[in-house]
């Protein structure tokens, strides 16, 4: 059996903004660094789909008032369930992170040399920066203007990148993380990466739901990997639904920011209905707006249109050029809520450490920063701030620890736990992993999982529905475990669904445990 074996100091699992920041900072500290990306590093995951809004107070000497306003806005938006320590780090380190990104070549929008800011619901001041994707010739994949400069710096500095690797297990030995096990698309056998410290930067879990803004590879792997390794979760019940996902192909995740410039939501009667749901109208936070749209649709008053006709043309040109391009001369687009962001995640401290020694988490994989609801612009800022922090702290710990190391017995156990058999590897040698065998069944089970989550663990929840979700997920797991795995593609499908199921169960159990409504978690009972 051919096993790909690598050793490194710091292993970063994830190749988006948080992962790239972590890898670069660890490399700057002199460590050997490997990025293990599920897809193509810097070209997959949610960062590439981001509208590139980053919230930050950028004054050279801002004083306490602007910083405290950003802190208070973030806490209020999160229903004060955020951990204050993490919010303080987010806000106070934001400026340094933005300047670091700019130094790496990220092209922020500027006017007369100064950063260009815009407003957004939930923010009491204009503090949203955007990246000028046109500067790099990018269009709707605006996030590439964030990731490609970092990817280039990473490869130039000697960061090793392993792409198309599905990590199926974190290796824990002698009480601390020792590496990761997984399967690389196109490889003849499993991959083992030994490390002294690991950083989880795997993104969120939007693809557990039927309608989502997330890319196809964002299925909640990081939460499951951490939990199965012994790391505690936090606030997994809080799933944010972006109110305004366009329904016309190609779909576009439209941010809340245009509401601050005059955009409104209208039902099928043309009513600006948000004033019935919040005194803030269309400046309400995402959780309130998403439920309002959900209610209008359920009451038969849909579809719901986002109307840009009151946004001044010069503002559309300066601040929302990507949306203007998408509208192609129209002033309205039909929208609906879509699973967008996981506020909860792996429990971390202020240094991004999890409860497993040597294991760190950052970006959307980490929990505690956003509380019950996330403000627009705070996600990418979080990815940069805590990505840099995780990389720095992981590098520091790595230098002070002794690598646990793996022996033949350890690797044999990993192979058995991951259901790898000579017959499965022989099937790969026969068709190089290109057979469709097992794909249809895996996709069928994944579709059932999304239907369960969308129906019972979505925008509006109740005990009866959540209990039914628990029952059906348990049934789905039993069916998965009873599957006969004889082929390489079946094995990959099994592991993908196993991780998805674990995260779906974490979300469902957390939603059952929180009996009161808070932010994005709404209990109608």
C-alpha positions as CSV (number, residue, x, y, z in Angstrom):
1,X,0.0,0.0,0.0
2,X,1.4,3.4,-1.0
3,X,1.1,6.0,1.7
4,X,2.1,9.7,1.1
5,X,3.9,10.7,4.3
6,X,5.0,14.3,5.0
7,X,6.4,16.1,8.0
8,X,6.1,19.8,8.8
9,X,6.1,22.2,11.8
10,X,2.8,23.8,11.3
11,X,-0.1,22.3,9.3
12,X,-2.8,24.6,8.1
13,X,-6.0,22.9,7.0
14,X,-7.8,25.3,4.6
15,X,-6.7,27.5,1.8
16,X,-9.0,30.6,2.1
17,X,-8.2,34.0,3.7
18,X,-7.9,32.7,7.3
19,X,-5.7,29.7,6.2
20,X,-3.5,31.8,4.0
21,X,-3.0,34.4,6.7
22,X,-2.2,31.7,9.3
23,X,0.3,30.0,6.9
24,X,2.1,33.2,6.0
25,X,2.4,34.4,9.6
26,X,3.8,31.0,10.7
27,X,6.2,31.0,7.8
28,X,7.3,34.5,8.7
29,X,8.3,33.0,12.1
30,X,10.7,30.6,10.4
31,X,8.5,27.5,10.5
32,X,8.1,24.8,7.9
33,X,4.5,25.2,6.8
34,X,2.1,23.0,4.8
35,X,-1.3,24.1,3.6
36,X,-3.8,21.2,3.1
37,X,-6.6,22.5,0.9
38,X,-9.8,20.6,0.1
39,X,-9.8,22.2,-3.3
40,X,-7.4,24.6,-5.0
41,X,-5.7,26.9,-2.4
42,X,-6.8,30.5,-2.8
43,X,-9.3,29.5,-5.6
44,X,-11.9,27.5,-3.6
45,X,-13.9,27.9,-0.5
46,X,-16.1,30.9,0.5
47,X,-13.4,33.6,0.4
48,X,-13.6,33.7,-3.4
49,X,-17.3,34.3,-3.2
50,X,-17.1,37.1,-0.7
51,X,-18.2,40.6,-1.6
52,X,-15.0,41.8,0.0
53,X,-16.5,43.9,2.8
54,X,-14.2,44.3,5.8
55,X,-15.1,46.3,8.9
56,X,-12.4,48.2,10.6
57,X,-11.6,51.5,12.3
58,X,-8.7,52.7,10.2
59,X,-7.7,56.0,11.9
60,X,-4.0,56.2,12.7
61,X,-4.9,57.2,16.3
62,X,-8.6,56.6,16.6
63,X,-9.0,57.0,20.4
64,X,-11.4,54.8,22.3
65,X,-14.7,56.2,21.0
66,X,-14.7,54.7,17.4
67,X,-13.2,51.4,18.7
68,X,-15.9,51.2,21.5
69,X,-18.6,51.9,18.9
70,X,-17.4,49.0,16.7
71,X,-17.2,46.8,19.8
72,X,-20.7,47.8,21.0
73,X,-22.2,47.3,17.5
74,X,-20.7,43.8,17.3
75,X,-21.9,42.8,20.7
76,X,-25.4,44.2,20.1
77,X,-25.6,42.5,16.8
78,X,-24.7,39.2,18.5
79,X,-27.3,39.6,21.2
80,X,-24.5,40.0,23.7
81,X,-23.7,36.3,23.5
82,X,-20.3,37.1,21.9
83,X,-17.2,36.6,24.1
84,X,-16.0,40.1,24.9
85,X,-12.3,39.2,24.9
86,X,-12.6,38.0,21.3
87,X,-14.6,41.0,20.1
88,X,-11.9,43.3,21.6
89,X,-9.2,41.5,19.7
90,X,-11.2,41.6,16.5
91,X,-11.7,45.4,16.7
92,X,-8.4,46.5,18.0
93,X,-6.3,44.3,15.7
94,X,-8.4,45.1,12.6
95,X,-6.3,48.1,11.4
96,X,-3.0,46.2,11.6
97,X,-4.5,43.3,9.7
98,X,-5.9,45.5,6.9
99,X,-2.5,47.3,6.5
100,X,-0.7,43.9,6.4
101,X,-3.1,42.7,3.7
102,X,-2.5,46.0,1.7
103,X,1.3,45.4,2.1
104,X,0.8,41.9,0.6
105,X,-0.8,43.5,-2.4
106,X,-4.5,43.3,-1.7
107,X,-6.0,46.3,-3.6
108,X,-8.4,48.1,-1.3
109,X,-10.7,50.7,-2.8
110,X,-9.4,54.2,-2.2
111,X,-10.3,57.8,-3.0
112,X,-7.6,60.4,-3.3
113,X,-5.3,57.8,-1.7
114,X,-7.5,57.3,1.4
115,X,-9.5,54.2,2.1
116,X,-13.1,54.4,0.8
117,X,-15.7,53.5,3.4
118,X,-19.4,52.6,3.2
119,X,-22.1,51.8,5.7
120,X,-24.1,48.7,6.5
121,X,-27.0,47.6,8.7
122,X,-25.9,47.1,12.3
123,X,-23.0,49.5,12.0
124,X,-23.5,52.9,13.6
125,X,-20.7,54.4,11.5
126,X,-19.3,54.0,8.0
127,X,-16.4,51.5,8.6
128,X,-16.8,49.0,5.7
129,X,-13.8,48.8,3.3
130,X,-14.0,46.9,0.1
131,X,-11.4,45.3,-2.2
132,X,-11.1,46.6,-5.8
133,X,-11.5,43.3,-7.6
134,X,-11.2,45.1,-11.0
135,X,-7.6,46.0,-10.1
136,X,-6.7,42.4,-10.7
137,X,-9.0,41.9,-13.6
138,X,-11.5,39.8,-11.6
139,X,-15.2,40.0,-11.9
140,X,-17.8,38.2,-9.8
141,X,-15.2,36.1,-8.0
142,X,-14.2,39.2,-6.2
143,X,-12.6,37.3,-3.4
144,X,-9.7,36.3,-5.7
145,X,-8.4,39.9,-5.2
146,X,-7.9,38.9,-1.5
147,X,-6.5,35.4,-1.9
148,X,-4.3,35.6,-5.0
149,X,-1.8,38.1,-3.6
150,X,-1.5,36.1,-0.4
151,X,-1.2,32.8,-2.4
152,X,1.6,34.4,-4.4
153,X,3.5,35.5,-1.3
154,X,3.0,32.1,0.2
155,X,4.5,30.2,-2.6
156,X,7.4,32.7,-2.9
157,X,8.2,32.3,0.8
158,X,8.3,28.5,0.7
159,X,4.9,27.5,2.0
160,X,4.2,24.0,0.7
161,X,0.7,23.6,-0.7
162,X,-1.2,20.3,-1.0
163,X,-4.4,20.6,-3.0
164,X,-7.5,18.4,-3.4
165,X,-6.9,16.8,-0.1
166,X,-9.9,15.6,2.0
167,X,-8.7,15.5,5.6
168,X,-10.8,12.8,7.3
169,X,-9.1,12.7,10.7
170,X,-6.9,14.7,13.0
171,X,-4.3,12.6,14.6
172,X,-4.0,13.0,18.4
173,X,-1.1,11.3,20.2
174,X,0.0,11.6,23.8
175,X,-2.7,14.2,24.4
176,X,-1.8,16.6,21.6
177,X,-2.3,17.0,17.9
178,X,0.3,15.1,15.9
179,X,-1.0,15.5,12.3
180,X,-3.8,14.7,9.9
181,X,-5.0,11.8,7.8
182,X,-6.8,12.1,4.5
183,X,-7.2,11.2,0.8
184,X,-6.0,13.3,-2.1
185,X,-8.0,13.3,-5.3
186,X,-5.8,11.6,-8.0
187,X,-3.5,9.9,-5.5
188,X,-3.1,6.1,-5.2
189,X,-3.3,5.9,-1.4
190,X,-4.0,7.8,1.8
191,X,-2.0,10.8,2.9
192,X,-0.5,11.3,6.4
193,X,0.9,14.7,7.4
194,X,2.8,14.8,10.7
195,X,3.1,18.2,12.5
196,X,3.9,19.8,15.8
197,X,0.9,22.2,15.6
198,X,-2.2,22.4,13.4
199,X,-4.5,25.2,12.5
200,X,-8.1,24.5,11.4
201,X,-9.3,27.1,8.9
202,X,-11.8,25.1,7.0
203,X,-14.6,27.6,6.7
204,X,-18.3,27.1,7.5
205,X,-21.1,24.6,6.9
206,X,-23.5,26.3,4.4
207,X,-23.6,23.3,2.1
208,X,-25.6,21.4,4.8
209,X,-28.6,23.4,3.6
210,X,-30.5,23.3,0.3
211,X,-30.1,27.0,-0.6
212,X,-26.8,28.6,0.3
213,X,-24.3,31.3,-0.7
214,X,-21.4,28.9,0.0
215,X,-19.3,27.0,-2.4
216,X,-19.7,23.3,-3.0
217,X,-16.7,22.3,-0.8
218,X,-17.9,24.1,2.4
219,X,-19.6,21.3,4.2
220,X,-18.6,21.8,7.9
221,X,-15.5,19.6,7.9
222,X,-13.6,21.7,10.5
223,X,-16.2,21.4,13.1
224,X,-16.5,17.6,12.8
225,X,-12.7,17.1,12.7
226,X,-12.2,19.2,15.8
227,X,-15.1,17.5,17.7
228,X,-14.0,14.0,16.8
229,X,-10.5,14.9,18.0
230,X,-11.8,16.1,21.4
231,X,-12.1,19.8,20.9
232,X,-15.2,21.5,22.4
233,X,-17.8,23.3,20.2
234,X,-19.5,26.6,20.9
235,X,-22.7,28.2,19.8
236,X,-23.3,25.7,16.9
237,X,-27.0,26.6,16.8
238,X,-26.4,30.0,15.3
239,X,-26.5,29.8,11.5
240,X,-26.9,33.0,9.7
241,X,-29.1,33.2,6.6
242,X,-28.2,36.0,4.2
243,X,-31.5,37.6,3.5
244,X,-30.7,38.6,-0.1
245,X,-29.5,35.8,-2.3
246,X,-30.6,36.5,-5.8
247,X,-32.7,33.7,-7.3
248,X,-31.9,34.5,-11.0
249,X,-28.9,32.6,-12.4
250,X,-26.0,33.2,-12.0
251,X,-26.9,33.6,-8.4
252,X,-25.3,36.4,-6.4
253,X,-24.9,36.9,-2.7
254,X,-25.9,40.5,-2.3
255,X,-24.7,42.2,0.9
256,X,-26.8,44.4,3.2
257,X,-24.7,47.4,2.5
258,X,-26.9,48.9,-0.3
259,X,-29.7,49.3,2.2
260,X,-27.7,52.1,3.8
261,X,-27.7,53.8,0.4
262,X,-31.4,53.6,-0.2
263,X,-32.2,50.1,-1.4
264,X,-35.4,48.6,-0.1
265,X,-37.2,45.2,0.0
266,X,-40.7,45.0,-1.7
267,X,-43.2,42.2,-1.6
268,X,-45.4,41.2,-4.6
269,X,-47.7,44.2,-3.8
270,X,-44.8,46.6,-4.0
271,X,-44.9,47.3,-0.3
272,X,-41.7,48.3,1.5
273,X,-42.7,45.7,4.2
274,X,-39.6,45.8,6.5
275,X,-41.1,48.6,8.6
276,X,-43.7,46.1,9.8
277,X,-41.0,43.9,11.3
278,X,-38.5,46.4,12.7
279,X,-38.4,50.2,13.5
280,X,-35.1,50.2,11.6
281,X,-36.8,49.0,8.4
282,X,-34.2,47.8,5.9
283,X,-31.4,48.8,8.3
284,X,-32.4,45.9,10.5
285,X,-29.8,43.1,11.1
286,X,-29.7,40.0,8.9
287,X,-31.5,37.7,11.3
288,X,-34.5,40.0,11.5
289,X,-34.6,40.7,7.8
290,X,-34.2,37.0,6.8
291,X,-37.2,36.0,9.0
292,X,-39.3,38.9,7.6
293,X,-38.7,37.6,4.1
294,X,-39.4,34.1,5.2
295,X,-42.7,35.3,6.7
296,X,-43.7,37.2,3.6
297,X,-43.0,34.2,1.4
298,X,-44.9,31.8,3.7
299,X,-47.9,34.2,3.7
300,X,-48.1,34.2,-0.1
301,X,-46.8,37.8,-0.5
302,X,-43.7,36.8,-2.5
303,X,-41.6,36.9,-4.4
304,X,-39.6,39.5,-2.7
305,X,-37.7,42.0,-4.7
306,X,-34.6,44.0,-3.7
307,X,-35.2,47.5,-5.2
308,X,-32.1,49.6,-6.0
309,X,-34.0,52.5,-7.8
310,X,-33.5,54.9,-4.9
311,X,-29.7,54.3,-4.8
312,X,-28.0,57.3,-6.5
313,X,-26.3,56.2,-9.8
314,X,-23.0,57.7,-8.7
315,X,-23.2,55.6,-5.5
316,X,-23.9,52.5,-7.5
317,X,-20.8,53.3,-9.7
318,X,-18.5,54.0,-6.8
319,X,-19.5,51.5,-4.2
320,X,-21.6,48.8,-5.8
321,X,-20.1,48.3,-9.3
322,X,-20.3,44.5,-9.0
323,X,-24.1,44.6,-8.3
324,X,-24.7,47.1,-11.1
325,X,-22.9,44.8,-13.5
326,X,-25.1,41.9,-12.3
327,X,-28.3,43.9,-12.7
328,X,-27.6,44.7,-16.3
329,X,-29.7,47.8,-16.4
330,X,-32.5,46.6,-14.1
331,X,-33.3,48.2,-10.8
332,X,-34.8,45.1,-9.0
333,X,-33.8,41.5,-8.5
334,X,-35.8,38.7,-6.7
335,X,-34.1,37.5,-3.5
336,X,-34.6,34.9,-0.8
337,X,-32.7,33.9,2.4
338,X,-29.9,31.4,2.0
339,X,-27.6,29.7,4.6
340,X,-24.6,32.0,4.7
341,X,-22.4,31.9,7.8
342,X,-21.8,29.7,10.9
343,X,-21.5,32.0,13.9
344,X,-20.6,29.1,16.2
345,X,-17.7,26.8,15.8
346,X,-14.7,25.4,17.7
347,X,-14.2,26.8,21.2
348,X,-11.0,28.9,21.2
349,X,-9.3,31.2,23.7
350,X,-7.9,34.6,22.8
351,X,-4.8,32.9,21.2
352,X,-6.9,30.7,19.0
353,X,-6.1,27.6,21.0
354,X,-8.7,24.9,21.2
355,X,-9.1,22.5,24.1
356,X,-6.8,20.0,22.3
357,X,-3.1,21.0,22.9
358,X,-1.4,22.0,19.6
359,X,-4.7,22.5,17.8
360,X,-5.7,26.0,16.8
361,X,-8.8,27.3,14.9
362,X,-9.5,30.6,13.1
363,X,-11.9,32.2,10.6
364,X,-15.4,30.7,10.3
365,X,-14.2,27.5,11.9
366,X,-13.8,29.2,15.2
367,X,-16.7,30.2,17.5
368,X,-17.4,32.9,20.1
369,X,-16.7,36.1,18.2
370,X,-20.0,36.9,16.6
371,X,-22.4,35.6,19.2
372,X,-26.0,35.0,17.9
373,X,-25.6,37.0,14.7
374,X,-22.8,38.4,12.6
375,X,-22.6,41.9,11.3
376,X,-21.7,42.4,7.7
377,X,-18.0,43.1,7.2
378,X,-16.8,41.3,10.4
379,X,-16.3,37.9,8.8
380,X,-13.3,38.8,6.5
381,X,-11.9,41.0,9.2
382,X,-12.1,38.0,11.6
383,X,-10.5,35.7,9.1
384,X,-7.5,38.1,8.7
385,X,-7.1,39.0,12.4
386,X,-7.5,35.6,13.8
387,X,-5.7,33.9,10.9
388,X,-2.6,35.9,11.6
389,X,-3.0,35.3,15.3
390,X,-3.4,31.6,15.0
391,X,-0.4,31.3,12.7
392,X,1.8,33.3,15.1
393,X,0.7,31.4,18.2
394,X,1.0,28.0,16.5
395,X,4.5,28.9,15.4
396,X,5.4,29.9,18.9
397,X,4.1,26.8,20.5
398,X,5.7,24.6,17.9
399,X,9.1,25.8,18.8
400,X,8.5,25.0,22.5
401,X,7.2,21.4,22.1
402,X,8.5,18.0,21.1
403,X,6.8,16.4,18.1
404,X,4.8,13.3,19.2
405,X,5.9,11.5,16.0
406,X,4.1,8.5,14.4
407,X,5.2,4.9,14.2
408,X,4.0,2.0,12.0
409,X,1.5,0.9,14.6
410,X,0.0,4.4,14.6
411,X,-0.3,4.5,10.8
412,X,-1.8,1.0,10.7
413,X,-4.5,2.0,13.2
414,X,-5.3,5.1,11.1
415,X,-5.7,3.0,8.0
416,X,-8.1,0.7,9.8
417,X,-10.1,3.5,11.4
418,X,-10.5,5.1,8.0
419,X,-11.8,1.9,6.4
420,X,-8.9,1.6,3.9
421,X,-8.5,-1.9,2.5
422,X,-6.3,-3.4,-0.3
423,X,-9.4,-4.0,-2.3
424,X,-10.4,-0.4,-2.3
425,X,-6.9,0.7,-3.3
426,X,-6.9,-1.9,-6.1
427,X,-10.1,-0.4,-7.4
428,X,-8.3,3.0,-7.7
429,X,-5.5,1.3,-9.7
430,X,-8.1,-0.1,-12.1
431,X,-9.8,3.2,-13.0
432,X,-7.6,5.9,-11.4
433,X,-10.6,7.0,-9.2
434,X,-12.7,8.1,-12.2
435,X,-15.5,5.6,-11.8
436,X,-18.9,6.9,-10.8
437,X,-19.5,3.9,-8.5
438,X,-20.8,5.0,-5.1
439,X,-21.2,8.7,-6.2
440,X,-25.0,8.4,-6.8
441,X,-25.7,6.9,-3.4
442,X,-23.5,9.4,-1.6
443,X,-25.2,12.3,-3.3
444,X,-28.6,10.9,-2.5
445,X,-27.8,10.7,1.2
446,X,-26.3,14.2,1.1
447,X,-29.4,15.5,-0.5
448,X,-31.5,13.9,2.2
449,X,-29.3,15.6,4.9
450,X,-29.8,19.0,3.3
451,X,-33.5,18.5,3.1
452,X,-33.6,17.6,6.8
453,X,-31.6,20.6,7.8
454,X,-33.5,23.0,5.6
455,X,-36.9,21.8,6.8
456,X,-36.2,21.4,10.6
457,X,-33.0,23.3,11.5
458,X,-33.4,26.4,9.3
459,X,-34.6,29.9,9.8
460,X,-37.6,29.0,12.1
461,X,-37.3,26.1,14.6
462,X,-39.4,24.3,17.2
463,X,-38.8,21.3,19.5
464,X,-41.0,19.0,17.5
465,X,-39.1,19.7,14.3
466,X,-35.7,19.6,15.9
467,X,-36.5,16.2,17.5
468,X,-37.6,14.9,14.1
469,X,-34.3,16.2,12.6
470,X,-32.4,14.3,15.4
471,X,-34.3,11.1,14.6
472,X,-33.8,11.3,10.8
473,X,-30.1,12.2,11.1
474,X,-29.6,9.2,13.3
475,X,-31.4,7.0,10.7
476,X,-29.2,8.5,8.0
477,X,-26.1,7.7,10.0
478,X,-27.2,4.1,10.4
479,X,-27.7,3.8,6.7
480,X,-24.3,5.3,6.1
481,X,-22.6,2.9,8.5
482,X,-24.4,-0.1,6.9
483,X,-23.1,0.9,3.4
484,X,-20.7,-1.7,1.9
485,X,-17.6,0.1,0.9
486,X,-15.7,-1.8,-1.9
487,X,-14.6,1.1,-4.1
488,X,-12.4,4.2,-3.8
489,X,-15.1,6.6,-4.7
490,X,-17.4,5.0,-2.2
491,X,-14.8,5.5,0.5
492,X,-14.5,9.2,-0.3
493,X,-18.3,9.6,-0.3
494,X,-18.5,7.8,3.0
495,X,-16.0,10.1,4.7
496,X,-17.5,13.3,3.2
497,X,-21.0,12.3,4.5
498,X,-19.6,11.2,7.8
499,X,-18.2,14.6,8.5
500,X,-21.3,16.4,7.2
501,X,-23.5,14.2,9.5
502,X,-21.3,15.0,12.5
503,X,-21.6,18.7,12.0
504,X,-25.4,18.5,11.3
505,X,-25.8,16.6,14.6
506,X,-23.8,19.3,16.5
507,X,-26.0,22.0,15.1
508,X,-29.2,20.2,15.8
509,X,-28.3,19.3,19.4
510,X,-27.2,22.8,20.1
511,X,-30.5,24.1,18.7
512,X,-32.5,21.7,20.9
513,X,-30.5,22.7,23.9
514,X,-31.2,26.5,23.5
515,X,-34.9,26.7,24.2
516,X,-35.1,30.5,23.9
517,X,-34.8,32.6,20.7
518,X,-31.6,34.6,20.2
519,X,-30.3,36.2,17.1
520,X,-30.2,33.8,14.2
521,X,-31.7,31.0,16.4
522,X,-35.4,31.5,16.3
523,X,-37.7,29.1,18.2
524,X,-41.3,29.6,17.2
525,X,-42.4,27.5,20.3
